[in-house]
């Protein structure tokens, strides 16, 4: 079996891919496929089994799953990630494996033209933060506070990525775990398995992020109720 690629923490979709993603995720089966592929790599046949319901005798055909995979791949939500032998592993016939491209997906449909020039990754992250905070009514004091928040999110993300690799190592032998439970335990273990220094830094950064957002929530107007 080929080695797994590292799944991104966040993926931002814009333009035609954003439109295609909205259309693709209108289908319940595609949403279920994407959720499952966030947990682990799966083949088409595994996804057929996953989507089928023995109790109601609901059967999903392989060609239907292949169509769903094509639609999800077209908009960048999933990608092929290697091959593995069919059967018990002694066959020369190989089957494709699929995985989600990111833990979280942000679909940006607004214009980016009014935003300042930055590196692509920073631009996408800022767009995400500003949009969500505006919708929630959060108000930051100034650009410096936004800079602190972005820096802390970066630091938190880097530590989570380091912990995620250790979490996957812990979970690699658990073959029959439900995808929802797998994702839940992977998130927990990505913090639990941090080295002592990262663990202390993680909670320090996490507290600072929460304090900034709580103050911004108190400062906000409009949609927010009073916060004590």
C-alpha positions in Angstrom: 0.0 0.0 0.0 1.3 3.4 -0.8 1.9 6.0 1.9 -0.9 8.4 2.8 -0.7 12.0 1.9 -1.1 14.6 4.7 -4.6 16.0 4.7 -4.9 19.8 4.8 -6.5 21.5 7.8 -8.3 24.1 5.7 -9.1 24.4 2.0 -10.6 27.5 0.5 -12.7 27.1 -2.7 -13.3 30.1 -5.0 -14.8 30.7 -8.5 -16.2 27.8 -10.5 -14.9 25.3 -7.9 -16.9 27.0 -5.2 -20.0 26.9 -7.4 -19.4 23.2 -8.3 -18.8 22.4 -4.6 -22.2 23.9 -3.6 -24.0 21.9 -6.2 -22.1 18.7 -5.3 -22.9 19.0 -1.6 -26.6 19.4 -2.3 -26.6 15.5 -2.5 -26.8 13.7 0.8 -24.8 10.7 -0.4 -22.0 13.0 -1.5 -22.0 14.6 1.9 -21.7 11.2 3.5 -18.9 10.2 1.2 -16.9 13.4 2.0 -17.4 12.9 5.7 -16.2 9.3 5.5 -13.1 10.2 3.4 -12.1 12.8 6.0 -11.7 9.9 8.4 -9.7 7.6 6.2 -8.8 6.5 2.7 -11.5 4.3 1.1 -12.0 2.5 -2.2 -15.1 2.6 -4.4 -16.2 -0.8 -3.1 -15.8 0.2 0.5 -17.9 3.3 -0.2 -20.6 1.2 -1.8 -20.8 -0.8 1.4 -20.7 2.3 3.5 -23.6 3.9 1.7 -25.8 0.7 1.5 -28.3 0.1 4.3 -28.8 -3.6 5.0 -31.8 -3.0 7.3 -33.8 -1.3 4.6 -32.2 -3.4 1.8 -31.1 -0.2 0.2 -28.4 -1.0 -2.4 -26.1 1.6 -3.9 -24.6 0.6 -7.3 -20.8 1.0 -7.9 -21.5 3.2 -11.0 -23.5 5.6 -8.8 -20.6 5.9 -6.3 -18.2 6.4 -9.1 -20.3 9.3 -10.4 -20.5 10.9 -7.0 -16.7 10.6 -6.7 -16.2 12.3 -10.0 -18.4 15.2 -9.0 -16.5 15.6 -5.7 -13.1 15.3 -7.4 -14.1 17.9 -10.0 -14.5 20.7 -7.4 -11.5 19.7 -5.4 -13.2 18.2 -2.3 -11.6 14.8 -2.8 -8.7 13.3 -4.7 -7.2 9.9 -5.5 -4.6 8.8 -3.0 -2.8 5.7 -4.2 -3.8 2.1 -4.8 -4.0 -1.1 -2.8 -4.4 -4.8 -3.9 -7.9 -6.2 -4.1 -8.9 -9.2 -2.0 -6.6 -10.3 0.8 -3.6 -8.4 -0.6 -2.2 -11.2 -2.7 -3.8 -10.0 -6.0 -2.1 -8.1 -8.8 -5.3 -6.2 -9.5 -5.2 -2.8 -7.8 -8.0 -0.6 -6.7 -8.0 3.2 -6.4 -8.1 4.8 -2.9 -9.8 8.1 -2.3 -9.5 10.7 0.4 -10.8 14.2 1.3 -8.4 17.0 0.5 -9.0 18.9 3.8 -10.5 18.6 7.3 -12.5 21.8 6.7 -13.7 23.5 3.6 -14.5 27.2 3.2 -16.5 28.1 0.1 -15.8 31.8 -0.8 -18.4 33.3 -3.1 -17.6 37.0 -2.5 -15.2 39.2 -4.4 -11.6 39.3 -3.3 -10.7 42.5 -5.3 -11.1 44.9 -2.3 -8.8 42.9 0.0 -5.1 44.0 0.3 -2.4 42.2 -1.6 -1.0 39.3 0.4 0.4 35.9 -0.1 -2.4 33.5 -1.2 -2.5 31.5 2.0 -2.7 34.6 4.2 -5.4 36.1 1.9 -7.6 33.1 2.2 -7.2 32.9 5.9 -8.0 36.6 6.4 -11.0 36.3 4.1 -12.3 33.4 6.2 -11.7 35.2 9.6 -13.2 38.5 8.5 -16.3 37.0 6.9 -17.2 34.7 9.8 -16.4 37.4 12.5 -18.6 39.9 10.6 -21.5 37.4 10.4 -21.2 36.8 14.2 -21.0 40.5 15.0 -17.5 40.2 16.5 -15.5 43.5 16.5 -11.8 43.5 16.9 -10.0 46.6 18.3 -7.6 47.1 15.4 -5.5 45.5 12.8 -2.8 44.6 15.4 -5.3 42.5 17.3 -6.2 40.7 14.0 -2.5 40.1 13.4 -2.2 38.5 16.9 -5.2 36.4 16.2 -3.8 35.2 12.8 -0.4 34.5 14.3 -2.0 32.4 17.1 -4.2 30.5 14.7 -1.0 29.7 12.7 0.8 28.5 15.8 -2.2 26.4 16.9 -2.5 24.9 13.5 1.1 23.9 13.3 0.9 22.2 16.7 -2.2 20.4 15.7 -0.6 19.1 12.5 2.3 17.7 14.5 -0.1 16.1 16.9 -2.2 14.8 14.1 0.6 12.6 12.7 0.9 10.9 16.2 -2.9 10.5 16.4 -2.9 8.7 13.1 -0.2 6.4 14.3 -2.2 5.5 17.4 -5.4 4.9 15.3 -3.8 3.1 12.3 -4.7 -0.4 13.6 -8.3 0.4 14.4 -9.8 -0.8 11.1 -13.5 -1.1 12.0 -14.0 2.3 13.8 -17.0 4.3 12.6 -15.8 7.3 10.5 -17.5 9.8 12.9 -15.8 8.2 15.9 -12.5 8.1 14.1 -12.6 11.8 13.4 -13.6 12.6 17.0 -10.8 10.5 18.5 -8.3 11.8 15.9 -9.0 15.4 17.0 -8.7 14.5 20.7 -5.5 12.6 20.2 -4.0 15.3 18.1 -3.8 17.4 21.3 -3.3 14.5 23.8 -0.2 13.2 21.9 1.6 16.6 21.7 5.0 16.6 23.3 5.0 18.4 26.7 6.3 21.8 25.4 3.8 21.8 22.5 1.0 20.8 24.9 1.7 23.7 27.2 2.0 26.2 24.3 -1.2 24.8 22.7 -3.3 25.7 25.7 -1.6 29.0 26.2 -2.3 30.0 22.6 -5.9 28.5 22.8 -6.6 30.6 25.9 -5.3 33.8 24.2 -7.4 33.1 21.1 -10.6 32.6 23.2 -9.9 35.7 25.3 -9.6 37.9 22.1 -12.7 36.4 20.6 -14.7 36.8 23.8 -13.7 40.4 24.0 -14.6 40.9 20.4 -18.0 39.3 21.0 -18.7 41.6 24.0 -17.6 44.6 21.8 -19.9 43.5 18.9 -23.3 44.9 18.1 -26.4 43.8 16.2 -26.9 40.0 16.3 -25.1 39.4 19.6 -27.0 39.0 22.9 -25.3 40.6 26.0 -22.4 38.5 27.2 -21.5 38.5 30.9 
